């Protein structure tokens, strides 16, 4: 992974050295994230809403107006929610005491370093590029909601599907693609899809998790606004 980071920095430095025209910018927006993978039950994992914000530099090369390279550094809140099927709890006489629904909200906070290749066609700019991510924060809030027959709800803390932070892989490598609509003054609105390639679980069997999600990988959509500062 250190070699990948060194290579990304080396490429980025080479791009800046060769370019004659570059503009700095800011961007931010919303994430719609989840995890996907083999043996994961999609009915038990649902998407969550998060946000992202950061900075970028757009590097334009001499002799063309249709192609540029855009490294970015983005703080991004990803993750997912998960639920169990509703369960009815009854007494010895089979009278309904309450209906229980367990769930958890998993927050995965990353620093993302995408290096986007931009292809301009009019006001539409198509984006494609690799992305390296580093996990900087984690939180898992689990709860159980009990609903009585009269509709009264009680929420309690739960250990439902808690995932040990020690078991999470710190680095992720993925691919980002999308498009944005950009005006001549640098204001843009865009949509991007990000697919992680490395499993969240680092494979440390000695660290217990209830339960494991050994094949889960990050996947999320982004809706964003950005602004390139004039030269």
ZALUMVO-139727 format. One line per 10 residues: number of its first residue (from 1); their letters; for each residue x negated, y, z of C-alpha. Coordinates in nm, 2 decimals, always signed. Each point is the difference from the previous one (the first is absolute). Layout:
N
NUM	a	X Y Z | ...
***
This chain:
231
1	xxxxxxxxxx	+0.00 +0.00 +0.00 | -0.29 +0.24 +0.07 | -0.12 -0.07 -0.35 | +0.34 +0.10 -0.14 | +0.00 +0.32 +0.20 | -0.35 +0.09 -0.12 | +0.09 -0.07 -0.36 | +0.31 +0.22 +0.03 | -0.21 +0.29 +0.14 | -0.26 -0.05 -0.26
11	xxxxxxxxxx	+0.25 +0.01 -0.28 | +0.17 +0.30 +0.15 | -0.33 +0.19 +0.03 | -0.08 -0.09 -0.36 | +0.34 +0.12 -0.12 | -0.04 +0.34 +0.17 | -0.36 +0.04 -0.13 | +0.11 -0.05 -0.36 | +0.31 +0.21 +0.01 | +0.02 +0.36 -0.10
21	xxxxxxxxxx	+0.35 +0.07 +0.12 | +0.15 -0.11 +0.33 | +0.28 +0.12 +0.22 | +0.08 -0.07 +0.36 | +0.35 -0.07 +0.12 | +0.24 -0.11 +0.27 | +0.28 -0.26 -0.01 | +0.26 -0.16 +0.23 | +0.32 -0.20 -0.01 | +0.18 -0.31 +0.12
31	xxxxxxxxxx	-0.08 -0.37 +0.00 | +0.25 -0.29 -0.04 | -0.21 -0.29 +0.12 | +0.03 -0.37 +0.07 | -0.22 -0.32 +0.00 | +0.03 -0.27 -0.26 | -0.16 -0.34 -0.03 | +0.03 -0.38 -0.03 | +0.22 -0.17 +0.27 | +0.14 +0.34 +0.12
41	xxxxxxxxxx	+0.38 +0.01 +0.04 | +0.11 +0.32 -0.16 | +0.32 -0.01 +0.20 | -0.21 +0.03 +0.32 | -0.22 +0.29 -0.13 | +0.14 +0.33 -0.10 | -0.15 +0.32 -0.13 | -0.07 +0.31 +0.22 | -0.03 +0.37 -0.08 | -0.33 +0.18 +0.07
51	xxxxxxxxxx	-0.19 +0.29 -0.12 | -0.34 +0.09 -0.15 | -0.21 +0.32 -0.04 | -0.35 +0.08 -0.12 | -0.23 +0.17 -0.24 | -0.14 -0.07 -0.35 | -0.23 +0.13 -0.27 | +0.09 -0.01 -0.36 | -0.30 -0.05 -0.23 | +0.03 +0.11 -0.36
61	xxxxxxxxxx	-0.26 -0.09 -0.26 | -0.12 +0.22 -0.28 | +0.15 -0.07 -0.35 | +0.34 -0.13 +0.11 | +0.33 +0.13 +0.14 | +0.17 -0.34 +0.04 | -0.22 -0.19 +0.25 | -0.12 +0.07 +0.35 | -0.12 -0.18 +0.32 | +0.16 +0.07 +0.33
71	xxxxxxxxxx	-0.15 -0.13 +0.33 | +0.22 +0.05 +0.30 | -0.02 -0.04 +0.38 | +0.34 -0.07 +0.15 | +0.13 -0.07 +0.35 | +0.29 -0.24 -0.06 | +0.25 -0.16 +0.24 | +0.10 -0.34 -0.13 | +0.15 -0.31 +0.17 | +0.33 -0.19 +0.01
81	xxxxxxxxxx	+0.29 -0.10 +0.21 | +0.12 -0.35 +0.08 | +0.31 -0.16 +0.15 | +0.14 -0.33 +0.12 | +0.34 -0.13 -0.09 | +0.27 +0.11 +0.24 | +0.05 -0.25 +0.28 | +0.31 -0.05 +0.22 | -0.07 -0.07 +0.37 | +0.29 -0.18 +0.18
91	xxxxxxxxxx	+0.06 -0.12 +0.36 | +0.07 -0.35 +0.11 | +0.37 +0.05 -0.09 | -0.10 +0.11 -0.36 | +0.11 +0.36 +0.07 | -0.20 +0.25 -0.20 | -0.23 +0.20 +0.23 | -0.18 +0.20 -0.27 | -0.14 +0.00 -0.35 | -0.38 +0.04 -0.02
101	xxxxxxxxxx	-0.20 +0.15 -0.28 | -0.38 +0.01 +0.04 | -0.22 +0.22 -0.21 | -0.34 +0.17 -0.03 | -0.15 +0.31 -0.17 | -0.36 -0.05 -0.10 | -0.19 +0.32 -0.08 | -0.32 -0.03 -0.20 | -0.19 +0.33 -0.04 | -0.27 +0.01 -0.26
111	xxxxxxxxxx	-0.26 +0.24 -0.16 | +0.04 -0.07 -0.37 | -0.27 +0.08 -0.26 | +0.16 -0.04 -0.35 | -0.20 +0.09 -0.31 | +0.26 +0.08 -0.26 | -0.05 +0.01 -0.38 | +0.24 +0.26 -0.14 | +0.14 -0.01 -0.35 | +0.18 +0.31 -0.11
121	xxxxxxxxxx	+0.29 +0.00 -0.25 | +0.16 +0.34 +0.01 | +0.13 +0.07 +0.35 | -0.01 -0.37 +0.09 | -0.33 -0.13 +0.15 | -0.03 -0.38 +0.03 | -0.21 -0.13 +0.29 | -0.20 -0.32 +0.05 | -0.28 -0.09 +0.23 | -0.16 -0.21 +0.29
131	xxxxxxxxxx	+0.06 +0.08 +0.36 | -0.20 -0.07 +0.32 | +0.18 +0.03 +0.33 | -0.11 +0.00 +0.36 | +0.23 -0.07 +0.30 | -0.03 +0.28 +0.25 | +0.32 -0.06 +0.21 | +0.25 -0.27 +0.09 | +0.32 -0.02 +0.20 | +0.26 -0.27 +0.05
141	xxxxxxxxxx	+0.33 +0.09 +0.16 | +0.22 -0.31 +0.06 | +0.35 +0.01 +0.15 | +0.30 -0.21 +0.06 | +0.35 +0.15 -0.04 | +0.28 -0.17 +0.19 | +0.36 +0.08 -0.10 | +0.28 -0.10 +0.24 | +0.35 -0.11 -0.11 | +0.13 +0.35 +0.08
151	xxxxxxxxxx	-0.27 +0.16 -0.23 | -0.23 +0.12 +0.28 | -0.36 -0.01 -0.12 | -0.31 -0.06 +0.22 | -0.36 +0.03 -0.14 | -0.29 -0.17 +0.17 | -0.37 -0.04 -0.06 | -0.09 -0.32 -0.18 | -0.31 -0.20 -0.10 | +0.17 -0.08 -0.34
161	xxxxxxxxxx	-0.26 -0.05 -0.27 | -0.27 +0.20 +0.16 | -0.32 +0.00 -0.20 | -0.34 +0.03 +0.18 | -0.20 +0.30 -0.12 | -0.32 -0.21 +0.03 | +0.15 -0.23 -0.27 | +0.05 +0.28 -0.25 | -0.25 +0.04 -0.29 | -0.15 +0.35 +0.02
171	xxxxxxxxxx	-0.06 +0.04 -0.37 | +0.23 -0.04 -0.30 | -0.07 +0.01 -0.37 | +0.28 +0.06 -0.25 | +0.12 +0.16 -0.32 | +0.21 +0.32 -0.04 | +0.20 +0.10 -0.30 | +0.27 +0.26 -0.08 | +0.07 +0.33 -0.16 | +0.05 +0.37 +0.08
181	xxxxxxxxxx	+0.16 +0.30 -0.16 | -0.24 +0.29 +0.01 | +0.04 +0.36 -0.09 | -0.28 +0.22 -0.14 | -0.04 +0.17 +0.34 | -0.09 -0.33 +0.17 | +0.33 -0.08 +0.17 | +0.11 -0.36 -0.04 | +0.26 -0.26 +0.11 | -0.08 -0.37 -0.04
191	xxxxxxxxxx	+0.07 -0.36 +0.08 | -0.27 -0.26 +0.07 | +0.00 -0.38 +0.07 | -0.28 -0.15 +0.22 | -0.08 -0.37 +0.02 | -0.24 -0.13 +0.26 | -0.21 -0.31 -0.08 | -0.14 -0.11 +0.34 | +0.21 -0.18 +0.26 | +0.09 +0.19 +0.32
201	xxxxxxxxxx	-0.10 -0.29 +0.21 | -0.38 -0.03 +0.03 | +0.02 -0.38 +0.07 | -0.12 +0.00 +0.36 | +0.18 -0.31 +0.12 | -0.11 +0.05 +0.36 | +0.21 +0.32 +0.03 | +0.36 -0.10 +0.06 | +0.28 +0.17 -0.18 | +0.38 -0.06 +0.03
211	xxxxxxxxxx	+0.04 -0.10 -0.28 | -0.28 +0.03 -0.25 | +0.04 +0.16 -0.34 | -0.31 -0.14 -0.17 | +0.10 +0.08 -0.36 | +0.14 +0.35 +0.04 | -0.14 +0.29 -0.21 | +0.08 +0.37 -0.01 | +0.24 +0.13 -0.27 | +0.15 +0.34 -0.02
221	xxxxxxxxxx	+0.15 +0.28 -0.21 | -0.09 +0.37 +0.04 | +0.20 +0.31 -0.10 | -0.23 +0.30 +0.02 | -0.05 +0.37 -0.08 | -0.34 +0.13 -0.07 | -0.17 +0.33 -0.08 | -0.33 +0.06 -0.19 | -0.17 +0.32 +0.11 | -0.08 +0.23 -0.29
231	x	-0.37 +0.02 -0.10
***
